[in-house]
Amino acid sequence: MGPVAHGGHCVARHEGRVVFVRHTLPGERVLVRVTEDRHPGYCRADAVEIRTPAPGRVPRPCPYSGPGLCGGCDWQHVAPDEQRRLKAAVVREQLSRLAGLHDVAVTVEELPGGPLRWRSRARFAVDRSGAPGLRRHRSHDVVVLDDCPITAEPAASAVLRHRWPGAGAVDVAIDSTGAVTTTRLDRRGHPQATRVLPPGSEVPAEPTARAERRAGGRDWQVEGTGFWQVHPAAADALVAAVESFAAVRTGDTVLDLYAGAGLFGGALAPAVGRGGRVVCVEADAAACAAADANLAALPQAEVWQGEVDAQGLAELIAELGDGPDVVVLDPPRAGAGPAVSKQIAATGARAVVYVACDPAALARDVAAFGGNGYRLAALRSFDAFPMTAHVECVALLEPIPPT
């Protein structure tokens, strides 16, 4: 078996074609079953028999993980330290192949808490009979579960111990107080009903609009099942990395793009002081409302609702008058894209801090910044999604010094 590749599989070759194989490790000799063969240049497969195992292989802790079963985890068969080495290799490969950076040192840092029961927010699919579970890899088929070992037990139980007739999916989240919120979705993904279970209780409480999260030494309000870092230790780790890379000074102007509930902007606002300014930009109305509440005690911080695109960003910068000193962005999985990256680079900010949940999108945007006068100055990576192929990165981009 060949090297690890982005997406939770390893690369093999057979009769001139690339074969992307799940449930294996580099260096293993395996028997595979082709699961998808629709492209002339490659196919997808599962390793169904391990003939020569790699040293990093371990028994899967989840009985639903494996070929043809739940598609939620990629690396259940891999020791945690080896998972981190694989993820580091993927980040390096993406930066090399997509950004032309061939010598970036990458270490994926472990977060506290271990590889199981870390997921504080999840979406479970529901089959036609009302039974909850997760989908098979690259399939709409639902694998019915009675537990999900990577999900916090109270959150998993709140969904998987019940039936949900007529639902298409159920969102669940557990906040820092232990309260569990479930939101039932119809088959089009529209919310239908929300239920809140207080800590240690099976009796639903009156639904509230907000859940409590703890990060950076303070409490934050977020929409009940709305976006927040899934790993309970991730927000603290990312805030510390962003603060270190941003190195904000008194009087600075900071743009926090894709700001969500205002986590990074709120963490940086005290450093700019009352003479500085932090502008948080977010498209989602509920997230903006949460950010308004979270930043209410910080007069130097403000929330602007709007899409982060090249035109909107140009209008925002023009309205600010002076360009930002620091830009922080935490885009969705697809990344910021070349147009937004170019617009940010045009501000001349002394530091751009990019938080990324997808190394390929990060590498493409690093390349876009590189074409517009910025270089990758530092990088940290975190194992915020154990047992999966996902990895969280924080990159510092700085203007290329004149020669």
FENHU-V524766 format. One record per backbone hydrogen bond with DSSP energy under -0.5 kcal/mol. CO is the residue of the C=O (numbers start at 1). NH is the residue of the N-H. E is the energy in kcal/mol with one decimal. If there is no record, write none. Layout:
BEGIN
co=(CO:CO)
nh=(NH:NH)
e=(E:E)
END
This chain:
BEGIN
co=(1:3:5:5:9:10:10:11:12:14:17:18:19:19:20:20:21:22:25:28:29:29:31:31:33:36:41:42:43:44:44:45:46:46:49:49:52:54:56:61:62:64:66:69:70:75:77:79:80:81:82:83:84:85:86:87:88:89:90:91:92:93:94:94:95:95:96:100:103:107:107:109:111:118:118:119:120:122:124:125:127:130:131:132:133:134:135:136:141:141:142:143:148:149:150:150:152:152:153:154:155:156:156:157:159:162:164:168:169:170:171:172:173:175:179:180:181:182:183:184:184:185:185:186:190:193:195:196:196:197:198:202:203:205:209:211:212:213:215:218:220:222:223:230:231:231:233:234:235:236:237:238:239:240:241:242:243:249:252:252:253:253:254:254:255:255:256:257:259:259:262:263:264:265:266:268:268:269:269:272:273:277:278:278:279:279:280:281:281:282:284:285:286:287:288:289:290:291:293:295:297:298:300:302:304:304:307:309:310:311:312:313:314:315:316:317:320:325:325:326:327:328:329:332:337:338:339:340:341:342:343:344:344:345:351:352:352:353:353:354:354:356:357:358:359:360:361:362:363:364:365:366:367:369:369:370:373:375:375:378:380:381:382:382:385:387:387:392:393:394:395:395:396:396:397:398)
nh=(27:11:8:9:5:12:21:2:19:17:14:43:12:21:22:45:10:47:28:30:51:52:48:49:46:44:18:39:20:35:36:22:33:48:31:51:29:57:79:63:65:70:69:137:66:78:58:83:84:85:86:87:88:89:90:91:92:93:94:95:96:97:98:99:99:101:100:102:105:109:381:383:114:120:232:152:174:172:170:133:130:164:127:145:125:143:71:139:136:143:144:134:151:117:118:119:155:156:157:158:159:159:160:161:162:132:167:126:185:124:183:122:181:178:175:197:173:195:171:192:193:168:169:189:186:184:182:198:205:180:201:204:198:196:224:222:176:220:218:215:213:211:226:120:234:235:237:238:239:240:241:242:243:244:245:246:247:252:254:277:325:326:256:279:257:328:281:330:262:263:266:267:268:269:270:271:272:272:273:251:276:254:280:302:256:281:304:258:259:306:288:289:290:291:292:293:294:295:296:298:299:301:278:280:282:306:309:313:314:315:316:317:318:319:320:321:322:350:351:255:353:257:355:335:341:342:343:344:345:346:347:347:349:348:327:354:397:329:355:356:395:393:391:362:363:364:365:366:367:368:369:370:371:372:374:373:400:377:398:396:394:109:384:392:388:74:75:382:356:380:354:397:377:378:352:375)
e=(-2.3:-2.5:-1.0:-0.9:-2.7:-0.5:-3.0:-1.4:-3.1:-1.9:-2.5:-1.8:-2.5:-0.7:-0.5:-2.6:-2.8:-2.0:-1.9:-0.5:-2.0:-2.1:-2.4:-1.5:-2.3:-2.6:-2.0:-0.7:-2.5:-2.3:-1.6:-2.4:-2.6:-0.8:-2.8:-0.8:-1.4:-1.8:-2.6:-0.5:-1.4:-2.0:-2.3:-0.7:-0.6:-1.9:-2.1:-2.3:-1.8:-1.5:-2.5:-2.4:-2.2:-2.1:-2.0:-2.4:-2.5:-2.4:-2.5:-2.3:-2.2:-3.0:-2.7:-0.6:-1.0:-2.3:-0.8:-0.7:-0.5:-0.7:-0.9:-3.0:-0.7:-0.5:-0.7:-2.8:-2.5:-2.7:-2.5:-2.5:-1.9:-3.4:-2.7:-1.6:-1.8:-3.7:-2.5:-1.5:-2.0:-0.5:-0.8:-1.8:-2.1:-2.1:-0.6:-3.4:-0.7:-2.5:-2.8:-1.7:-0.8:-0.9:-3.2:-1.6:-1.4:-0.6:-2.0:-1.7:-2.8:-2.7:-2.6:-2.5:-2.9:-1.5:-2.4:-3.2:-2.0:-2.8:-2.7:-3.5:-0.9:-2.8:-1.3:-2.0:-2.7:-2.9:-2.9:-0.6:-3.2:-2.6:-2.2:-0.6:-0.6:-0.7:-0.9:-2.2:-2.6:-3.2:-1.5:-2.4:-2.8:-3.1:-1.8:-1.8:-1.5:-0.7:-1.7:-3.0:-2.7:-2.3:-1.9:-2.9:-2.8:-2.1:-2.5:-2.9:-1.9:-2.0:-0.5:-2.5:-2.4:-1.7:-0.5:-2.7:-0.7:-3.4:-2.9:-1.5:-2.3:-0.6:-2.8:-1.8:-2.0:-1.8:-0.6:-0.9:-1.0:-0.8:-1.0:-3.0:-1.4:-3.0:-0.6:-2.3:-3.0:-0.5:-3.4:-0.9:-2.6:-1.7:-2.2:-2.2:-2.1:-2.7:-2.7:-1.8:-2.6:-2.2:-0.8:-2.2:-0.6:-2.2:-2.8:-3.1:-2.1:-0.5:-1.1:-2.8:-2.1:-2.2:-2.4:-2.5:-2.2:-2.1:-2.0:-1.2:-1.5:-1.3:-1.2:-2.3:-3.1:-3.3:-3.1:-2.5:-2.3:-2.5:-2.0:-2.6:-2.4:-1.8:-0.5:-1.4:-0.6:-1.4:-2.2:-0.6:-3.0:-2.4:-0.6:-0.5:-2.9:-3.1:-0.5:-2.3:-2.4:-2.4:-2.2:-2.8:-2.1:-1.8:-2.7:-2.5:-1.7:-1.6:-2.1:-1.0:-3.0:-0.7:-2.2:-2.6:-2.9:-2.9:-1.9:-2.2:-1.8:-1.4:-2.7:-3.2:-2.9:-2.3:-2.7:-0.6:-3.1:-1.2:-2.5:-3.0)
END
